[in-house]
Amino acid sequence: MSNPEERPTLPVVGAAKQAAAASRQPDGSQIFLTTRFEKLLDAARKNSLWPFPFGTACCAIEFMSFMMSHYDISRFGAEVVRFSPRQSDLLIVAGTVTDKMAPVMVRIYEQMAEPKYVISMGVCACTGGFYRAYHVVQGIDEFIPVDVYVPGCPPTPEALLQGVVKLQEMIARGETRYQQAVGAKKAAAKAARAAGA
């Protein structure tokens, strides 16, 4: 019977062979990956959007069908709908926004977690639609920054899906309003440090 204190050992390879084996994968690629931390965060954020639906009219019905299994939005990491602004990072404004609802929409936007993104869904949210009246907001971009506009009256679920994919592409490239604002703040701080030095 073998001694219970004996442990199996792996064969020892020469230092040069061990270093060469540690630096390459079987397919020849490097084991490690170098990137900027912001790019890694953007890749994670791109595939984990948590939408908050702000549905006020018929576009909200199209949003409901967009969330059904037929379109399988979970493929894009955006299936977790949150009805609390503090737990969401994507505001989807679907429908007509009146002057009385605009402050509520702004308050929801301000309570959202950062980074935050906005999709304006439907012609009423984008431009006021056919409601050219004093009580209807003529585009939500008068109050909050919008990243993607999805036109249509009402837009199809496929159009909203294309809007979400477009937003993901913008996040990956660093082109959203939030990312541009953060970049401008960093550039201003860098310029202030350079002027002070």
C-alpha positions as CSV (number, residue, x, y, z in Angstrom):
1,M,0.0,0.0,0.0
2,S,1.3,3.5,-0.8
3,N,2.2,6.1,1.8
4,P,-0.8,8.5,2.3
5,E,1.6,11.4,2.7
6,E,3.0,11.0,-0.8
7,R,1.4,13.3,-3.4
8,P,1.6,12.9,-7.1
9,T,3.8,15.4,-8.8
10,L,3.8,16.7,-12.3
11,P,6.9,16.3,-14.5
12,V,9.2,19.3,-14.3
13,V,10.0,21.0,-17.6
14,G,13.1,23.1,-18.2
15,A,12.8,26.8,-17.5
16,A,12.9,27.9,-21.1
17,K,10.3,25.4,-22.2
18,Q,8.1,26.3,-19.3
19,A,8.2,30.0,-20.1
20,A,7.5,29.3,-23.8
21,A,4.5,27.1,-22.8
22,A,3.2,29.7,-20.4
23,S,3.2,32.5,-23.0
24,R,1.3,30.8,-25.7
25,Q,-2.0,29.0,-26.1
26,P,-2.4,25.9,-28.3
27,D,-3.8,28.1,-31.1
28,G,-0.7,30.4,-30.9
29,S,-2.5,33.4,-29.3
30,Q,-1.2,35.2,-26.2
31,I,-2.6,34.2,-22.9
32,F,-3.1,37.7,-21.6
33,L,-5.0,40.6,-23.0
34,T,-4.1,44.2,-22.9
35,T,-6.7,46.9,-23.1
36,R,-7.8,50.2,-21.5
37,F,-10.0,49.8,-18.5
38,E,-12.6,52.1,-20.0
39,K,-12.9,49.9,-23.1
40,L,-13.4,46.8,-20.9
41,L,-16.1,48.7,-19.0
42,D,-17.8,49.8,-22.2
43,A,-17.9,46.2,-23.4
44,A,-19.5,45.1,-20.2
45,R,-22.0,48.0,-20.2
46,K,-22.9,47.4,-23.9
47,N,-24.1,43.9,-23.1
48,S,-25.9,44.6,-19.9
49,L,-28.5,47.3,-20.5
50,W,-31.3,47.5,-18.0
51,P,-34.2,49.4,-19.6
52,F,-36.8,51.6,-17.8
53,P,-39.9,51.9,-20.0
54,F,-41.5,55.3,-19.9
55,G,-44.6,54.4,-22.0
56,T,-47.3,57.0,-22.4
57,A,-49.2,56.1,-25.5
58,C,-49.4,53.5,-28.3
59,C,-45.6,53.1,-28.6
60,A,-45.7,51.4,-25.2
61,I,-47.8,48.6,-26.7
62,E,-45.0,48.1,-29.3
63,F,-42.5,48.1,-26.5
64,M,-44.5,45.3,-24.8
65,S,-44.3,43.1,-27.9
66,F,-40.6,44.0,-28.3
67,M,-40.0,42.4,-24.8
68,M,-41.7,39.2,-25.7
69,S,-39.9,36.0,-26.6
70,H,-40.4,36.4,-30.3
71,Y,-37.7,39.1,-30.5
72,D,-35.6,37.5,-27.7
73,I,-34.0,40.8,-26.5
74,S,-32.0,38.7,-24.0
75,R,-29.6,37.9,-26.8
76,F,-28.5,41.5,-26.5
77,G,-28.4,41.6,-22.7
78,A,-31.3,44.0,-22.3
79,E,-34.1,41.7,-21.0
80,V,-34.0,42.9,-17.4
81,V,-36.7,45.6,-17.3
82,R,-36.6,47.6,-14.2
83,F,-39.4,49.9,-13.0
84,S,-37.2,51.7,-10.6
85,P,-35.0,54.4,-12.1
86,R,-32.2,53.7,-9.5
87,Q,-31.8,50.2,-11.0
88,S,-31.9,51.0,-14.7
89,D,-29.5,52.7,-17.1
90,L,-31.5,52.9,-20.3
91,L,-34.6,55.1,-20.5
92,I,-36.9,54.2,-23.4
93,V,-39.4,57.1,-23.8
94,A,-42.3,55.5,-25.8
95,G,-45.1,57.9,-26.7
96,T,-46.4,61.4,-26.4
97,V,-44.9,63.5,-23.6
98,T,-47.0,66.5,-22.5
99,D,-45.8,69.5,-20.7
100,K,-47.2,68.1,-17.4
101,M,-45.3,64.8,-17.9
102,A,-42.0,66.4,-18.9
103,P,-40.9,67.2,-15.3
104,V,-41.7,63.6,-14.2
105,M,-39.6,62.3,-17.1
106,V,-36.7,64.6,-16.2
107,R,-36.9,63.5,-12.5
108,I,-36.8,59.8,-13.6
109,Y,-33.8,60.6,-15.8
110,E,-32.0,62.3,-13.0
111,Q,-32.6,59.4,-10.6
112,M,-31.2,56.8,-13.0
113,A,-27.8,55.2,-12.4
114,E,-24.8,56.4,-14.3
115,P,-23.9,55.8,-17.1
116,K,-27.4,56.4,-18.5
117,Y,-28.7,56.2,-22.0
118,V,-31.9,57.4,-23.7
119,I,-33.8,56.0,-26.6
120,S,-36.6,58.2,-28.0
121,M,-39.2,55.8,-29.4
122,G,-41.8,57.0,-31.8
123,V,-42.4,60.2,-33.7
124,C,-44.3,61.7,-30.7
125,A,-41.3,61.4,-28.4
126,C,-38.9,62.4,-31.2
127,T,-40.6,65.5,-32.5
128,G,-44.1,65.8,-31.0
129,G,-45.7,63.9,-33.9
130,F,-48.9,65.2,-35.3
131,Y,-49.6,67.0,-31.9
132,R,-48.5,70.5,-32.9
133,A,-50.1,71.9,-29.8
134,Y,-49.1,74.0,-26.9
135,H,-49.4,71.2,-24.4
136,V,-47.2,68.6,-26.1
137,V,-43.4,68.5,-25.9
138,Q,-42.0,68.9,-29.4
139,G,-39.2,66.4,-28.9
140,I,-37.9,65.1,-25.5
141,D,-34.4,66.3,-26.4
142,E,-35.6,69.7,-25.2
143,F,-35.4,68.3,-21.7
144,I,-33.0,65.3,-21.6
145,P,-30.1,64.2,-23.9
146,V,-31.2,61.5,-26.4
147,D,-28.7,58.9,-27.8
148,V,-30.9,57.1,-30.3
149,Y,-34.1,58.2,-32.1
150,V,-36.4,55.4,-33.3
151,P,-38.9,56.9,-35.8
152,G,-42.3,55.6,-36.7
153,C,-45.9,55.9,-35.7
154,P,-45.8,53.6,-33.9
155,P,-42.3,52.1,-34.7
156,T,-42.2,48.3,-35.1
157,P,-40.5,46.1,-32.5
158,E,-37.9,45.4,-35.2
159,A,-37.1,49.2,-35.4
160,L,-36.7,49.3,-31.6
161,L,-34.5,46.3,-31.7
162,Q,-32.4,48.1,-34.3
163,G,-32.2,51.1,-32.0
164,V,-30.9,49.0,-29.1
165,V,-28.3,47.5,-31.4
166,K,-27.3,51.0,-32.6
167,L,-27.0,52.1,-28.9
168,Q,-24.8,49.1,-28.2
169,E,-22.6,50.1,-31.1
170,M,-22.4,53.7,-29.8
171,I,-21.4,52.5,-26.3
172,A,-18.7,50.3,-27.8
173,R,-17.3,53.2,-29.8
174,G,-17.7,55.7,-26.9
175,E,-20.2,57.9,-28.8
176,T,-23.1,58.2,-26.4
177,R,-24.0,61.6,-24.8
178,Y,-22.8,60.4,-21.4
179,Q,-19.4,59.2,-22.7
180,Q,-18.9,62.4,-24.6
181,A,-19.7,64.5,-21.4
182,V,-17.3,62.4,-19.3
183,G,-14.6,62.7,-22.0
184,A,-15.1,66.5,-22.1
185,K,-14.7,66.7,-18.3
186,K,-11.5,64.6,-18.4
187,A,-10.1,66.8,-21.2
188,A,-11.0,70.0,-19.2
189,A,-9.3,68.6,-16.1
190,K,-6.2,67.6,-18.0
191,A,-6.0,71.0,-19.6
192,A,-6.4,72.6,-16.2
193,R,-3.6,70.5,-14.8
194,A,-1.4,71.3,-17.7
195,A,-2.1,75.1,-17.3
196,G,-1.3,74.9,-13.6
197,A,2.0,73.1,-14.1
